[in-house]
Amino acid sequence: MIAVDAFLFDILIVIGLSTLVLFLGNKFRVPGIVGFILAGMLAGPYGLGLIEDQEVIRFLSEIGVIFLLFSIGMQFSFRTLYHMKKIVLLGGALQVGLTVIAAAALAYGLGFPLPTAVFLGFLICHSSTTITLRVFQDRGELDSPHSRTTLGISLFQDLMSVPMILVLPVLSGQEMHPGKYAFSLEIALVAALVIVLVLLFYLLPRLMDTITRTRSQELFLLTILFVCLAITWITSSIGLSLALGAFLAGLLLAETPYFHQAFASIMPFRDIFTSFFFISIGMLLNAHILLTTPLLILGLIAGAITLKATIAALSSLALRQSLRTSVLAGLALANIGEFSFVLILAGMEFSFLSESSIQVFLTVAVWTMAISPFLISAGPRISDRVCALPLPKSIRVGSEPQPGLTSLSLRDHLIIVGFGPNGRNLAQVAEMEGIPYIIIDMNPDTVAEERKKGQPIFFGDAANPSILHHAGIEHARILAIVTNDPFSSRTITATARKTNPSIHILIRTRFLRDIDQLRKIGADEVIVDEFETSIELISRVMRKYLAPRMAIDRVTSRIRSDMYKLFRQPAPVQGVLSEIAIRIPQVEVQTLEVIPASRVNGKDLRELKVRTEYGVSILAVERGDEIIANPDGEFRVQAGDRLVVIGKPEQLASFAEVVEAEGAGAPGA
C-alpha cells in the first residue's frame, strides 16, 4: 500500500506541476513540449527533487513514445514509405555516415582514442523522432516535404541502431565473430519482414473484420492496444527499437479500413503518456553542470546543432530537395535523440566514456532536445534568410528556375502550387476545360515522373519570387496554393500578392483559425479542409433522406456563409464576378464608385443607356451591405453605389469617364 501511495503521489506531483508550467507557458506562448521539459527539470533530482521513483516516470514515458509513433504510423502507409525509399535509404545513409565520420574526426582531433571517437559519432548521429514529429504534428506540417524528409532520415537512424550496438565489442577491442553477428542481424531483419507480410496480408485485416462485426467499442479499443503493444514487443525482442516497432504497427493498421477509428481511439492515450516522455527528458537536465562549465556546455550544444543541421541539410540537398526544405529538415534533425541514451547504456560495459564525460554528453543531448521546438518554430525565418544568401546555383536547388523550362508565353493562366491529390484533380479539370496552367512542386521525383507524362510542371520553391516569376505570376489570372506546408503557403500568398496585386489567390488550409490571417496577407478565397469536409457530410446525409437538390444547396450555402462570416467580411462582388472573365480574356470586370457630384447620380439605368451607348453591362450594384444582382431598367443609381460592370477595356474606360465626371446632364441625352 505504501508503494502504491508513493506512486500516486509522484504522479500527482508531475501532473500538478505540468499543469502549472503549461498554464504559465501558454501565457507567454511557450511550446507545450518545452513546458513538460521544464516541469521535469523542476521535479527531477537536479531541481527540487520532488520525485522519489524516477523509474515509474521513465516507464510511463516509454509507453508515451510507443503511442506517439503508433499514431504517426497510422497517418502514413506503406505506399507512402515506398515513395520515400530514396529519402530513407540514400538520405539516411548520407546523414548517418557523414555525421559519424565528422563527429569521430572532431573527437579524435580533440584527443579522444579512435574507438571512443567512433562511439561518440554513433551517439551524435541519432535525432529525436519523438520530439520532431510531435512538433510537426502540432504545427499541422506532418505532410509537408521537410517533415517527410525528417521522418525518412529518422527511420534510417532507427534501423542502424541494431548494427551500431552489434559493433560495440569490436570498437572496444574484443574479438568478434562476424558471421555470428551478421547472422543475428540477418535473422532479425528477415523475421521482421516475415511478421510484417503475414500481418499485413493475412492476419490483421481478418482480425479487424471479425472484431468490428461485434460492434463493441471496448473490444475494438483493446484489440488496437493489443496490436500496437504486440508488434512493438516483437520488434523490440529481435533487437529493433520500440519506436520503430510502434511506427510499424501504425503502418499496418493504416492499410485497413478501420484506421480512422483506431486513430481516434488512441489519441487520449498518446497525449497523456507522451507528456511523461518529455517530463522524463527534463529530469535528466543537470543545471549544475551548465552553471559550473557554461562555456564548455554551450559550445558543445552550439557545435552539435551546427554540425548536425549542416550535414542533414546537405544530405537532403543531395536528394535534389529544395534549399528551403533542406534547411527546415536540417534544423529538425539538429538535436541528439533519445536513442543515444540506449547506446550510452550499451557502451558502459566497454568503458568508452568516463562518468563525467557521460554526464556532460547527457546534458548536451537533453538541451539540444529542449531547444529543438524553438529551432523548428524559427525554421521558416532561418530558411528565408539562407535562401536569400548569394549561394552557388548547385546549392540553391528549388530557388532558381530549371533551365529549359519557360512559361513566358502563358497569359491568363492558372498556377498550381503543390501536386498532391488536390493539385492533380485541379490540373485534370483545367486540362479538360482547356484552361492554360502550370504546376510548381517540391518533390523532385514527382516532377520527373509527371514531366515524362507531358505535364507542364517544374521543380521549385514557390515561396521564392524567382520561381513565381518563372511560372508567369505577373500575367497569371489565378494562383491555387494546395501545398501541405502552412508557413510556406503564407509566404507564397504574400509574395504573389506583392508581385501581382490583381491575381486571384485561392489557398487550401487545414484549420478554420487560419482564415483571418490568410485573408489579411492577400488570399481572396480560403478553402478549409475540416469545414468543407463537414459541408460534404451534410450534403450526403440530406441526399440519403431524399432532400431536394435546391434545399441542399440552400442549406450548405447558408452554413458556409454563416461560418466564414465569423472570420472575415464578405468578399467584394468584384472578387466573385471577376471569375466571369477567366474564360473570356477579351473582357474585364471593374467596379466603379458613384460620387455625389457624378452625372449618373439619381438616374435610372434606362435613362443612362449604358448598353446601347457604351456597350457595357451592369452585373450588380453594391449599396452598403446590400448587393443588387442584375438590376433592371427602373433601378435608380445613388451616390455611394458601387457599379460592377463588364465590357471591353476601351468601353469600360469610356463609361468610367461618365461615372466619374461631374455635371447634371444625363449621359446619352
URURGI-V118834 format. One record per residue. N is the residue number from 0. D_FIRST is the distance of its C-alpha to the first C-alpha in whole Angstrom. Layout:
BEGIN
n={N;N}
d_first={D_FIRST;D_FIRST}
END
This chain:
BEGIN
n={0;1;2;3;4;5;6;7;8;9;10;11;12;13;14;15;16;17;18;19;20;21;22;23;24;25;26;27;28;29;30;31;32;33;34;35;36;37;38;39;40;41;42;43;44;45;46;47;48;49;50;51;52;53;54;55;56;57;58;59;60;61;62;63;64;65;66;67;68;69;70;71;72;73;74;75;76;77;78;79;80;81;82;83;84;85;86;87;88;89;90;91;92;93;94;95;96;97;98;99;100;101;102;103;104;105;106;107;108;109;110;111;112;113;114;115;116;117;118;119;120;121;122;123;124;125;126;127;128;129;130;131;132;133;134;135;136;137;138;139;140;141;142;143;144;145;146;147;148;149;150;151;152;153;154;155;156;157;158;159;160;161;162;163;164;165;166;167;168;169;170;171;172;173;174;175;176;177;178;179;180;181;182;183;184;185;186;187;188;189;190;191;192;193;194;195;196;197;198;199;200;201;202;203;204;205;206;207;208;209;210;211;212;213;214;215;216;217;218;219;220;221;222;223;224;225;226;227;228;229;230;231;232;233;234;235;236;237;238;239;240;241;242;243;244;245;246;247;248;249;250;251;252;253;254;255;256;257;258;259;260;261;262;263;264;265;266;267;268;269;270;271;272;273;274;275;276;277;278;279;280;281;282;283;284;285;286;287;288;289;290;291;292;293;294;295;296;297;298;299;300;301;302;303;304;305;306;307;308;309;310;311;312;313;314;315;316;317;318;319;320;321;322;323;324;325;326;327;328;329;330;331;332;333;334;335;336;337;338;339;340;341;342;343;344;345;346;347;348;349;350;351;352;353;354;355;356;357;358;359;360;361;362;363;364;365;366;367;368;369;370;371;372;373;374;375;376;377;378;379;380;381;382;383;384;385;386;387;388;389;390;391;392;393;394;395;396;397;398;399;400;401;402;403;404;405;406;407;408;409;410;411;412;413;414;415;416;417;418;419;420;421;422;423;424;425;426;427;428;429;430;431;432;433;434;435;436;437;438;439;440;441;442;443;444;445;446;447;448;449;450;451;452;453;454;455;456;457;458;459;460;461;462;463;464;465;466;467;468;469;470;471;472;473;474;475;476;477;478;479;480;481;482;483;484;485;486;487;488;489;490;491;492;493;494;495;496;497;498;499;500;501;502;503;504;505;506;507;508;509;510;511;512;513;514;515;516;517;518;519;520;521;522;523;524;525;526;527;528;529;530;531;532;533;534;535;536;537;538;539;540;541;542;543;544;545;546;547;548;549;550;551;552;553;554;555;556;557;558;559;560;561;562;563;564;565;566;567;568;569;570;571;572;573;574;575;576;577;578;579;580;581;582;583;584;585;586;587;588;589;590;591;592;593;594;595;596;597;598;599;600;601;602;603;604;605;606;607;608;609;610;611;612;613;614;615;616;617;618;619;620;621;622;623;624;625;626;627;628;629;630;631;632;633;634;635;636;637;638;639;640;641;642;643;644;645;646;647;648;649;650;651;652;653;654;655;656;657;658;659;660;661;662;663;664;665;666;667;668}
d_first={0;4;5;5;6;9;10;11;12;14;15;16;18;20;21;22;24;26;27;28;30;31;33;35;36;37;39;41;41;38;37;34;33;34;32;29;30;30;27;26;28;27;23;24;24;28;28;25;23;20;18;16;15;18;18;16;19;21;20;20;24;25;24;26;29;29;29;32;34;34;35;38;39;39;42;44;46;47;50;49;48;52;53;51;52;54;52;49;51;54;52;49;51;53;50;48;51;53;50;49;53;53;49;50;54;53;50;53;55;53;53;50;51;51;48;46;48;48;44;44;46;43;41;43;44;41;40;37;38;34;36;39;39;36;39;42;40;39;43;44;46;44;47;50;52;50;46;48;49;46;44;46;46;43;43;45;43;40;42;43;40;40;44;43;40;42;45;43;44;47;47;46;49;47;49;48;50;51;51;48;46;48;48;44;44;47;45;42;44;46;43;41;45;45;41;42;46;44;42;44;47;46;42;40;43;43;40;39;42;41;38;39;42;39;38;35;33;30;31;33;30;28;31;32;28;29;32;31;28;30;33;31;30;33;35;32;33;36;36;36;34;31;33;36;35;33;37;38;36;37;41;41;39;42;45;44;45;41;40;40;38;36;36;35;32;31;31;28;26;28;28;25;24;27;26;23;26;28;25;25;29;29;26;28;31;32;34;35;37;39;40;41;43;44;47;46;43;45;48;46;44;47;49;46;46;50;50;48;49;53;52;51;53;56;54;54;58;59;58;60;58;59;59;56;54;54;53;50;49;49;47;44;44;45;41;39;37;33;35;36;33;32;36;35;32;35;37;36;36;40;40;42;41;40;36;38;40;37;35;38;38;35;36;39;37;35;37;39;37;36;40;40;40;43;45;45;45;48;49;52;54;54;55;58;59;59;61;64;64;68;66;68;68;67;63;64;63;63;64;68;70;70;74;76;74;76;76;78;80;78;78;76;74;70;68;64;62;59;60;57;57;58;61;62;62;64;66;67;68;70;72;73;74;76;74;75;71;70;66;64;61;59;58;61;60;61;64;65;65;66;69;70;70;72;70;71;68;67;64;63;61;62;61;64;67;69;67;68;71;72;71;73;71;74;76;73;73;69;66;63;60;57;55;52;52;51;52;55;56;56;58;61;61;62;64;66;67;68;70;72;71;73;71;68;65;62;59;56;52;49;48;49;48;51;54;55;55;57;59;60;60;63;62;64;62;58;56;53;51;48;51;53;51;50;54;55;52;54;57;56;54;57;60;58;58;62;62;66;66;67;64;62;63;64;60;59;61;60;57;57;60;57;54;56;58;55;55;58;62;64;66;69;72;73;70;70;74;74;73;76;78;76;78;81;81;85;84;81;79;80;79;81;81;84;85;86;90;89;92;90;89;90;91;90;90;93;95;93;94;91;92;95;96;93;92;88;86;83;80;78;78;75;76;73;70;72;73;77;77;80;82;86;89;89;86;87;86;84;83;80;80;79;81;79;82;83;86;87;87;90;90;87;89;92;90;88;91;92;88;88;92;93;96;97;98;97;96;99;101}
END
